[in-house]
Amino acid sequence: MSLRRRFTGGLALIAGAALLTGCATGAAPEGSGDVADAPKITFLYSPYADYAPFFLAEEKGYFEDAGVDVELISKSGSSGETYQQVSTGSITAGGATWGAGLFNATEAGASLSVIASVSRIPEEGKNPAPLMASEQSGITDAKDLKGKKIGIPGDGGFGIYSVNLALESVGLSLDDVELVNLTPGDIPPALANGSIDASWTIEPISSAITDKKIGHELLDVSYQAGVELGALAFNTEYVEKYPEAVTAFTAAYLRAVQELEAGGWNHPASQEIIAEYTELPVETLASIGLTVQDPEGAIDWSDVERQEQFFRDRDTLEFEGKSSIKDIFRADILADAVAQAGDAAESSDTDAK
């Protein structure tokens, strides 16, 4: 398979791509709102299965069908860096976790618009982001984590929130453990050598840890079932100039979400696309825990509020009072995108017949 518009290499390449393609919002002509007039949408993603709908929308031509020119760019940085790149216009849009960075950026007046949910933890089944204990620790009960070292990917994102939920479920808190900042890639060796007793993990890393017998899960998914994990964010200036393009992009994304929900995960062609973007064998994709996407991109705002309160309690928010996160949500665009996705699906069904 030859992927048409796939780029990697982190922020340096992102900046270069912005200059070469004119994707920065400043390059957009004033007063032009039609999809055909919109500059290319550069979308920043992580090479995880969470972003499968975007991979399918690109490779199956759903973006093209919707009339938008899209360039997918794999990121190497954090969610905070994604929001920074999107808000400055170096990148048009991206997916990233809810966290202190987003809440702080919103209150600071960053040029960010939230369009839809990207992923959430499933209500049941395999946990895509489990808390795992090192085999060397001898810990099999999460209650025994008191006083132990637990790896997290920083103090302002989903990882620490997830660990907090896990500890709360067994009557502990973050104050009962020693937190150690680790990148996802550093987690397996740290568990293997016993320098940490447990860690937040994410698929496919968690499945690899199990397969190599260096760690094991401590809890089922229930402690974080249904938690909002990621959001689709666009540069606000781009949204205001080209709302039709943003709507079309979101509709193509939702079309792919609905296809996956209808059994697309088991379709060989779809598996091949996802496997290539994530650099995982199809067999691995079939066995790992997967996040879920809402077929209408709906956001559970009550859960987002709980996450915001957590970061407020951790003193990682740089403002007083509640954030205005819901004020940057473009419900109008999401509603139009849901309708367009439905029309596209009906048209596709008619053509197939």
C-alpha positions in Angstrom: 0.0 0.0 0.0 1.2 3.5 -0.8 -0.2 6.1 1.6 -0.8 9.3 -0.3 -0.2 12.1 2.2 1.6 10.8 5.2 4.4 12.8 6.9 6.4 12.2 10.0 9.2 13.9 11.9 7.8 16.1 14.6 7.6 19.8 15.0 10.5 20.7 12.7 8.7 19.1 9.8 5.4 20.6 10.9 6.8 24.1 10.7 8.3 23.3 7.3 5.1 21.9 6.0 3.3 25.0 7.1 5.6 27.2 5.1 5.5 25.0 2.0 1.8 24.5 1.8 0.6 27.8 3.1 -1.5 26.1 5.8 -1.0 28.9 8.3 -4.2 30.8 8.7 -2.5 34.0 7.8 -2.1 32.7 4.2 -5.8 32.3 3.8 -7.6 34.8 1.6 -10.1 37.1 3.5 -13.8 36.5 3.2 -13.6 33.1 1.4 -15.8 30.5 2.9 -16.4 27.9 0.2 -14.9 24.4 0.6 -13.2 24.7 -2.8 -11.5 28.0 -1.8 -10.2 26.7 1.6 -6.4 26.1 2.0 -5.2 22.6 2.7 -6.2 21.2 6.1 -3.1 19.9 7.9 -4.0 17.5 10.7 -1.7 16.5 13.5 -2.3 12.9 14.8 -0.6 10.3 17.0 0.2 6.9 15.3 -2.3 5.1 17.5 -5.5 3.2 16.6 -7.4 6.1 18.3 -7.0 8.0 15.0 -8.2 5.1 12.8 -11.2 7.1 11.4 -8.8 9.8 10.1 -6.6 7.2 8.4 -9.6 5.7 6.7 -11.1 9.0 5.7 -7.8 9.9 4.0 -7.0 6.6 2.3 -10.6 5.7 1.3 -11.1 9.1 -0.3 -13.8 10.4 2.2 -12.0 13.7 2.6 -11.7 14.0 -1.2 -15.4 13.1 -1.6 -16.2 15.9 0.8 -14.1 18.4 -1.3 -11.4 19.1 1.3 -7.6 18.7 0.7 -6.1 17.1 3.8 -2.6 16.3 4.8 -2.0 14.0 7.8 1.1 14.7 9.9 2.3 12.3 12.6 3.3 14.1 15.7 6.1 13.2 18.2 5.2 15.8 20.9 2.6 16.1 23.6 -1.0 17.3 23.6 0.2 20.7 24.8 2.4 21.0 21.7 -0.5 20.1 19.5 -2.7 22.9 20.9 0.2 25.3 20.5 0.8 24.4 16.9 -3.0 24.6 16.1 -3.5 27.9 18.0 -0.6 29.6 16.1 -1.9 28.4 12.7 1.2 26.3 11.9 -1.2 23.4 11.8 -4.8 23.7 10.9 -6.2 21.0 13.2 -5.2 18.2 15.5 -6.4 15.6 18.0 -5.2 15.7 21.6 -6.3 14.8 25.1 -8.3 17.0 27.4 -5.9 18.3 30.0 -4.5 21.3 31.8 -2.9 22.6 28.6 -6.2 22.9 26.8 -8.0 24.5 29.7 -5.2 27.0 30.2 -4.9 27.8 26.5 -8.6 28.4 26.3 -8.6 30.9 29.2 -5.5 32.6 27.7 -7.5 33.4 24.5 -5.7 30.9 22.3 -7.1 30.5 18.8 -8.7 27.1 19.4 -12.1 25.7 18.5 -13.3 22.3 19.7 -15.3 20.5 17.1 -16.0 17.0 18.2 -14.9 14.1 20.5 -12.1 12.0 19.0 -12.0 9.1 21.5 -13.1 7.8 24.8 -12.5 4.8 27.0 -14.9 1.9 26.3 -17.6 1.0 28.9 -16.4 -2.6 29.0 -13.8 -5.0 27.4 -10.1 -4.6 27.2 -8.6 -1.4 28.7 -6.7 0.7 26.1 -4.9 2.7 28.8 -4.4 0.4 31.8 -2.5 0.8 35.0 0.2 -2.0 35.0 2.4 -3.3 37.8 6.0 -4.5 37.2 6.5 -8.2 37.5 9.4 -7.5 39.8 7.2 -5.6 42.2 5.2 -8.6 43.2 2.1 -6.4 43.4 -1.1 -8.1 42.3 -3.6 -5.9 44.1 -3.8 -2.2 43.4 -4.4 -1.5 47.1 -0.8 -2.5 47.7 0.5 0.5 45.6 0.6 2.7 48.7 4.0 4.2 49.0 5.1 2.8 45.6 6.6 4.5 42.5 4.1 5.0 39.6 5.1 6.2 36.2 3.0 9.0 34.5 3.6 11.0 31.3 3.6 14.3 33.0 1.4 16.3 35.5 -1.1 17.9 33.1 -2.6 15.3 30.9 -4.8 12.2 30.7 -2.2 9.8 32.1 -2.2 11.3 35.6 -6.0 11.6 35.6 -6.3 8.0 34.6 -3.9 6.9 37.5 -5.9 9.1 39.9 -9.1 7.3 38.9 -7.4 3.9 39.3 -6.1 4.7 42.8 -9.5 6.2 43.9 -11.2 3.0 42.9 -9.2 1.2 45.6 -9.4 3.9 48.3 -6.0 5.5 47.6 -5.0 8.9 46.2 -2.1 10.4 44.3 -0.7 11.6 47.6 -0.3 8.0 48.7 2.2 7.2 45.9 5.4 8.6 44.4 4.9 9.8 40.9 7.7 9.4 38.3 7.5 11.3 35.0 8.2 9.0 32.0 7.7 9.1 28.3 5.6 6.2 26.9 8.7 4.7 25.4 10.5 4.7 28.8 7.8 2.8 30.5 8.6 -0.7 29.4 12.3 -0.6 30.5 11.4 1.1 33.8 8.9 -1.7 34.5 11.4 -4.4 33.4 14.2 -3.2 35.6 12.0 -2.5 38.6 12.9 1.2 38.9 9.1 1.8 39.1 6.6 -0.4 40.7 3.7 0.4 38.3 2.8 2.8 35.5 0.1 4.2 33.4 0.4 2.7 29.9 -1.3 2.9 26.6 -1.9 0.5 23.7 0.0 -1.0 21.9 2.7 -0.6 24.6 0.5 -2.2 27.3 0.0 -5.4 25.2 3.7 -5.6 24.5 4.4 -5.3 28.2 2.1 -8.2 28.9 3.5 -10.3 26.0 7.1 -9.8 27.2 6.0 -10.7 30.8 7.5 -7.6 32.3 4.2 -6.3 33.7 0.5 -7.1 34.2 -2.7 -5.2 34.6 -4.1 -4.5 38.1 -7.7 -3.5 37.3 -10.4 -3.9 34.7 -11.6 -1.0 32.7 -14.5 -0.1 35.0 -12.5 2.6 36.9 -12.3 4.8 33.8 -15.2 3.5 31.7 -16.6 6.1 29.4 -14.0 8.8 30.2 -13.4 11.3 27.4 -9.9 10.9 26.1 -9.4 13.1 23.0 -10.9 16.2 21.2 -10.8 17.4 17.6 -9.5 21.0 17.7 -9.2 23.5 14.8 -7.5 26.9 14.6 -10.3 29.4 15.2 -9.3 31.8 12.5 -9.5 29.0 10.0 -12.9 27.9 11.3 -14.3 31.5 11.0 -13.0 31.9 7.4 -13.8 28.4 6.2 -16.6 26.9 8.3 -17.8 24.8 5.3 -14.4 23.2 5.0 -14.3 22.3 8.7 -17.8 20.9 8.5 -16.8 18.8 5.4 -13.7 17.5 7.2 -15.6 16.6 10.3 -18.3 14.9 8.2 -15.7 12.7 6.5 -14.2 11.8 9.9 -17.7 10.8 11.2 -18.4 8.8 8.1 -15.3 6.7 8.9 -16.3 6.4 12.5 -19.7 5.1 11.6 -18.1 2.6 9.2 -15.8 1.3 11.9 -18.7 1.0 14.3 -20.7 -1.0 11.7 -18.0 -3.7 11.6 -15.2 -1.9 9.7 -12.6 -3.0 12.2 -12.8 -6.5 10.8 -12.6 -5.4 7.1 -9.2 -6.5 5.6 -8.8 -3.3 3.6 -9.4 -1.1 6.7 -7.1 -3.2 8.8 -4.3 -2.8 6.3 -4.7 1.0 6.3 -4.7 1.2 10.1 -1.8 -1.2 10.5 0.3 0.9 8.1 -0.3 4.2 9.9 0.2 2.6 13.3 3.1 0.5 12.1 1.5 -2.6 13.8 0.8 -6.0 12.4 -2.9 -6.7 11.7 -2.8 -9.5 14.3 -1.7 -7.0 17.0 -4.5 -4.6 16.0 -7.0 -7.4 16.5 -5.8 -8.1 20.0 -5.2 -4.8 21.7 -7.6 -2.7 23.7 -9.2 0.0 21.6 -10.8 3.3 22.4 -14.2 4.1 21.0 -15.5 7.0 19.0 -19.0 8.4 19.2 -20.7 8.1 15.8 -22.0 11.7 16.1 -18.8 13.1 17.7 -20.7 13.9 20.9 -18.8 15.1 23.9 -19.6 14.1 27.4 -19.3 17.6 29.0 -19.9 16.3 32.5 -16.8 14.2 32.2 -14.8 17.1 30.8 -15.9 19.1 33.8 -14.7 16.4 36.1 -11.3 16.4 34.4 -11.1 20.2 34.7 -11.9 20.0 38.4 -9.1 17.4 38.9 -6.5 19.7 37.3 -7.9 22.6 39.4 -7.4 20.5 42.5 -3.9 19.7 41.4 -3.1 23.5 41.0 -2.1 23.0 37.4 -4.7 25.5 36.0 -3.4 29.1 35.6 -6.7 30.8 36.2 -9.4 31.2 38.8 -12.9 29.8 38.5 -14.3 27.5 35.8 -13.0 27.6 32.3 -15.0 28.7 29.3 -14.1 25.5 27.4 -17.7 25.1 26.2 -17.6 28.5 24.7 -15.1 27.4 22.1 -17.2 24.3 21.1 -18.7 24.7 17.7 -21.9 22.8 18.1 -23.3 24.3 14.9 -20.5 22.8 12.8 -20.8 19.4 14.5 -24.5 19.3 13.9 -24.1 20.1 10.2 -21.3 17.5 9.9 -23.5 14.8 11.4 -26.1 15.6 8.8 -23.6 15.6 6.0 -22.1 12.3 7.2 -25.6 10.8 7.1 -26.2 12.0 3.6 -22.8 10.7 2.4 -23.5 7.2 3.9 -26.9 7.1 2.2 -25.4 8.1 -1.1 -22.7 5.4 -0.7 -25.4 2.8 0.0 -27.4 3.8 -3.0 -24.3 3.7 -5.3 -23.4 0.2 -3.9 -26.8 -1.0 -4.9 
